[in-house]
């Protein structure tokens, strides 16, 4: 059985699509659906519009809740076949629908959003009609929300490709019909991209393929199901990080020649929103334990991945008490680069490389939490800016070691 499509209003060509990817979101999808409809009616009254729920064959009634939500805008329900899961697979169905409907603009919002307003549809959609191809959000988030973004995705993307896009895996995006066609033509597509790797894949492809990318102020804090970074990793961490590392291999020719970063275009203006995103609590004890016990579990792998000078620095931290635990950002950058190189080299199975990276990621968050306890969100953001500049300063280290490893790999191939 193939893709399931329900189009009761027989919608044909449209100007703008709002896409809502979902899996078992019956308890939350009605709210963003209603808000999306109001946003389309208020801000794009002269555009033909449709709301599409791209679903993973949810068995909790997501489809019924979506289709029965009263809206002034027609709706389409599209689902992957039974047994096919993954956010990226939902997006693939969305790209195909967008091309088929000949839509000029697409706005995508998360199904579990509590903070979406009709203006979000305006702010994510308008830049597309103004000539941009890809739009990422800027919103206030709690300093401990979005840890994969803050400590891995944003610094790596910015350092590698030279464009400052603060929320590259934010979940809420705008893109053009032309961009959707480009996504469908892209050669890198695997299970990681078909799942949670999709956001970083889209953002990286948009930047690397030289499409016009901007950020837009959404004007209200992101409020969704917040997660404690010490325990809620699940498959997301693995899929996002593996996708970034795969893209590093694909676009090596590009990032090696990128020497500095620049701000992206920014659409709209900061609305001076009160800083009250939902609070995120962090279990620092679990973070500390993950790191210290990592030496027994992964010590031999770590020695293969992390060069000796950095490993010695890390080893010294083993006995540091939890509340005093801290190491500088240049060390974190080198560790992260070392894992990317080990992943590319292929001498250790890729899943094992990423699994052994998790205690380091936890140690990084612990270090960050200890450093920023007294900082408010604004101060924290300034601190992040400093961290990113440190990453950019360390890029020479990545290129040098990447090339050295490549030479060694080359010798092995030709022996």
N, C-alpha and C positions, 0 to 999 in steps of 0.2 A: 504494500500500500504506500502511495506517495504522499506528498504534501496535501494537507486538508485546507481547503479554502471555502469560506462562507462570505458571500457578497450579496446580501439580500436586496440592497438598493441598486444592484447592477452598475456600480460606479465604474466609469471609464477613465478618460483623461482627467487629471487634476493638476493644480498648480502647486499645492502644498500638502504634505503628509505629516501627521504626528504618529510616530511609532512607539508602542509600549511593549517592550519584551517582558515575558513573564514565565514563571514556572510555579504553580500552586500559590497564586496571589489573590485568591477569591476574597480574602478579608481586607485587601487594600487597594485593588485595581480600580474600584469605582471612583475613588476620589481624584486620582490624576486624569481619568477619562473625562469626568465632568469638567475639571479645570481646563483641560486641553480644548474641549469644545467651546468653552466660554472665551478662551484666549483667541481661538481661530475666528469666532464671530466678532469679537471686539476689535481685533487688530488686523485681521485680514478679511474684511467683509466682502471685498471684491474679488477674492481668489477662490477658485474651486478647491474644496478641501475634503480630506477624509482622515479618520483616525483608524489606525491598524494595530490590532493586538497580535503580535507575533509570539506564539506560545509553544511550550514543549509538551503538548498533549496532557495538560494538567488534569488530574482526576478529582480535584477538589471543588469544581464548579466555577473556575476562573472564566471560562468561555461564557457561561450563562450570566454571570455577574457583569461582565464587560458588555455583552450584547443587550442586556436589559437595563443598563444605565441610561436614563433619559438624556439625549443630546440633540442639539439642533444640527449637528454635522453627521453625515452618514458614517457607518462603521464597517470595517472588514475584519474578519477573524481568520488568521492563518496559523496552522499548527504543523510542526514537524511530525513525521510518522511516529507511531507508537514505538517506544524504545530509543528514539533519537533525542538526546538531551543536549543542553548547552546553549548559553547565551549567544555565542558566535553563530551557531546554526540558526537561531532565530533571526539574527541580523542578516544572514545570507538570504533567508526568505524575504526579509524586508528590502534588501538591495534589489532582488529580482522583481518584487512588486512595484518598487519605485520606477524601475526602468520600463516595466510593462505599462504603468499608468502615465509614463512620460512626465513625471513630476519634476518641477524645477527646484523645489526646496523640501528638505526633510528635517523635522525636529524629533529627537528621541529623548524620552524621559523614563526614569525608573518607575516600576510598578509599585514600589513600596514607599514612594515619596510622601512625606507628610507636609512638606513646606512649600510645595509648588504653588505658584500663583498664576493667573492668566497672563501676567506680564512675562513670565518665563518663555512662553510661546513666542511672544513678540521679540524678546531679546535674543533668542536663539535663531529665530526665523528671519528677522529683518536683514542681518548682515549677508545672508545668502542672496536676497534680492538686490543687495547693494554690490554684488560682485565677488564676495568671498565664497570659497568652496568648502571650508571646514571651520566650525566654530566650537570652541571649548568654553566651559563655564568658569567664571570667577565668583566664588561665594565664600562667606565666612564659615570656617569649620573649626571645631574644637582642636586645640593644639595636639591632642593625642588621637584624633580621628584621622583616617587616611594615612596610616603609617607606611604602607607599601608605596603610596604616592610620595610621601615626604622624604623617605630615606633611600628609596631605590629608583622608582620610575621617573620622578621629576629630575633629580640630579643627573641621572644617566642620560635621559633624553636631551636635556639642555646641554650637557657636556659634549655629547656625541654629535648632535645635529645643529647646535648653535641657535635654536629658537627657544625663547622662554615661554613655555606653556604650562601654567601652574597646576592645572588639574587634568593631566593627560589621560587619567582613567576615572574621571568623575562620574561617568554613567549618563550624563545629560549632554547632548550634542546637537549641533545643526550641521547638515551637509547638503551639497547640491546634487542634482540628478547626475551631473557629469562625474562627480566624485563617486557616486554609487556604481556607475559603470566601471570606473577605474578600480574600485575594490573588487568587483567581479572578475576583472582581468588579471589581478595580482597572482603571481605564481606560488608564493608561500601561503599554504593553507593546510593546517594539520589539526589534530584533536585539541591541542592547547588553544589555538586561535578559535576553534569551534566552540570553546567553552569560555573561561574568564579571560583568556588572552586577547579577546576581540578589541577591547577599548584601546589598549596600548598599541595594538597592531594598526588600527584605523588611524590613530594620531600620528604614529611614526610614518606610515605610508603617505599620509597627507603632506607631512613635512618633507620627507625624503624625495617624493615625486614632484616637489616644487609647486604644489597647489597653494592657492592663497588662503592662509590660515590666520584666524584672529581669535581673540578671547572676548567674552562679553560678560558684563556685570549682570548678575541675576538678582541682586538687590535683597535677597533674604538668605539667612543661613541654611546650609544643607541640613535637612532633618530627615533621617531615615533610620533603619535599624542599626544603631551604632554598635560596634564590636570592640571587645577588649583585645588589644593586639597580642596579649600574652597567650591567648588560647584559641581564638576563632580563626586560625589560618585556613584550615581545610585545604581543598585543592586550589583555591584561588592563588595563593602565594606561588605554588609550583607553576601553575599555568601562565601567570603574568611574567614571572622571572624567566622561564624557559622561552617565552615568546620574545622578550627583549633580547635575550642572548642569541636566538635564531636570527633576529633582525640585524644584530651587530655583524653577524657573518654575511648576511645578504647585502648589507649596505656598507661594507668595510671601505670600499673605494671612495665613499662619500664622507664618512665621519673622520677619516684620517686627514682629509684636506680641510676640515672645518677647524679654524683656529680660535674663534671667540664666539661668545653668544650675544644675541641682541633681543630686545623686547619685541614681542609680536605686536601687531596692531591690536588696539583695544577698543571695542565697540561700546557705546553708551558711556555711563559715568558712574563713579562710586556714589551710592545713594546714602552714605552715612548711616548705614543700618546699625542698630544696637548690637553689640557683640554678645548674643545669647544663643549660640548653637547648643544642641543637647550635649550634656557633659559626658565624658568618657572616662571610666575608671580603669586603672592599669594595675594588674597584679605583679608588682615588682619582684616579689619572692619567686614566682614562677619563671620570670625572665632570667633571674640570677641562677636559679637551679638548672634551667635549660642550658645555659652557657657552661657552668662548672661541670655538669655531668657530661657535656659534649666531649670533653677531653678523653674520657674512657671510651665513649661510643665511636668517635670519629677522629681521634688523635692521629692515627696512621694516615688517614685520607688528608687531614688538614696539613700534615707535613709535606705531602705531595703537592698540595694546591697552593699553600701560602709560603712564599720565600722565607728563608731563615731569619733575616733581620726583622721582618714583620711578625713572624711566629714567636720570636723571643719576646717582643713587646707584648703580644697577646698572652703569652704564658705567664708573664709577671702579674697579670690581672687576676689570675686564678684564685689567689688568696685575698683579693681585695674585698672588704665587706660590702654588702649590697648597697648600703646608703652612701658609700664613698666611691662607688664604681663609676669610672669615667675614662674615656680615651678620646684623643683628638680626632677631628674629622678627616685629616689627611690619611690617618691609619685606616679609617673605615673605607675611604675611597680606594686605597690600595688593596684592601681585602676584597672588596666588591669586584674590582678589576681582575684580581687573581682568579676569582671564581668564574668570571666570564671567559677568561683564557683557558682554564681547565675544562670548561664546558665545550669550548670550540675544539680543543685538542683531541677529545674523544677517547683518552686513555682510561678514564674512569667513566662508567655508565652515566649518562646525563642525569637520570633521575637521582642517582646516588650523590652526584655533585650538588644538586639543589637541596636534597634532604639534609646533607651535611652543612649546608649554608644557614639553615634555620636557627641554630644556636647563636651564630654570629649576628644574625638579624635581631634576635632577642637581646643580645648584649648591646647592640647599637641603640635600641629603644630604651633600655635601662639607663645607658649613659646619657641619652637625651633627656629622659624624665628627670634624672638627678640634676642636670644642668639647668633645666627650665622651670623647676618647681615654682619659683617666685615670679615668673614672667607672665604677663597677660598675652592675649592672642597677637596683638600688634608687635610687641617686643619679640615674641617667638618668630613672627614672620621675618623680622629684620635679622634674627639669628639664622634662620633658614637661608636667607640671601647670602650671608657670609659663608655658610657651609657650601653652597653651590659654587661660590667663587673658589673655594679650596679645591673642590672637585675639578674645576676647569684648570687650575694650576697644576694638578696632578696628571693631566691628560698625557703629558709627555711620557710618564711612567707606563701608562697603558700601552701606548704605541710602541715604545721600546721593547717591552716584554712580549707584546703580541707578535712583533716581527721576529724576535729571537726564537719564540716558540714555533713560529711558521718555518723558520730555517731548519730547526731540528726535525720538524715533521716532514719537511721536504727531503732531508737526508734519509729518513727512514723509508720514505716512499720509493726512492730511487736506488736503494741498496740491492 
